[in-house]
Amino acid sequence: MDLDVMLGDLAVLVECESFSADHRAVARSAGVVGEFGERLLGVAAETVVIEGVSHLRWSFGEPRVLLLGHHDTVWPMGTLGRIPWSVVDGVARGPGVFDMKAGLVQMFHALAGLSSLEGVCVLVTGDEELGSPTSRGLIEESARGCAAAFVMEASADGGALKIARKGTSNYELVVHGRSSHAGLDPGKGLNAGVELAHQVLALDGLAARVNGANPARTGRPGELGPVTVTPTLSSAGTTTNTVPAQARVAVDVRVPTVAAQHRVDELIRALTPRIAGTRLEVLGGPNRPPLEPDSSAELFALAQRVAADLSLGPLEGAGVGGASDGNFTAGVGCPTLDGLGAVGGGAHAEGEHVIVAEMPGRAALLRGLIEAVRA
């Protein structure tokens, strides 16, 4: 594979900013990705627009292998002016370069080298960074019945493949109280902010109730660690001299198993007020099921064999706390291997970067995996 050509393609993708919340920008990016796909695969994409979000899909016969990626990024429009595209000393930088535009370039170049695309489905979504609210159905539909899903998200540290991911749940707990004048009639109010404080402490203790005395071990490949329940963004009240009538807190939940995800959901919905007269409302719930190690075990072993045949060096596997669209493919029973994209680091951070010398090898690994699954 020609690294210079790959880098030229990557530059075009990075310089087309695609902030998830900007549907026009995502549509422009879909156009650029579609052009790459048509050039390298010889077929125009099916463009699927759902609630203003642009997704792309290519299908070649009866699908056996799903290649999954996204073209949206977390970076607001204009970030390119502050963090421009560059390649210095073998390191590429720019918004979205690692998560996950380099992975898309590797994917298309891997496919271009196949003698046939029969049995391959490619899906590139436009809202992964938002939790895939419009693309989840497409992902699950495309994955059902496939023998493998290869997810082009960036690698874990050191180029490790992601062989397990925690599932995620997102909640908002809303407290309803009653307002009153904080100076004249404080006792007539029901302080939602104080009730929220009680609930934040209760939420903070839920993980220990699920994990018990023996939380999941960590340190071995694929182990995901314990359940975490983290209260995050919170607010209460309207003015400084009014007893708050409403307060709310967002809650981030990460779980290693489906059973743990269900248990946390039960506990959150069972929370009760401490202040008489206040009322709790729970919004949200489970978003992505966990990608458990069993979903990737056979494909990871296959990847290790392919890497050895290509003299790419030993492949490591890692379990990670972050979720991806691979959680959805695993959730519908499709064997899934994640982290096949770029080698580098700094996802969602100022130091986002890609080690460019690794790109041809990662593309070759993907090509070998596709050939092996279709054999």
Summary of the structure (lengths in Angstrom):
residues: 375
radius of gyration: 22.9
end to end distance: 22.5
largest distance: 80.1
contacts: 1369
relative contact order: 0.19
helix: 38%
strand: 26%
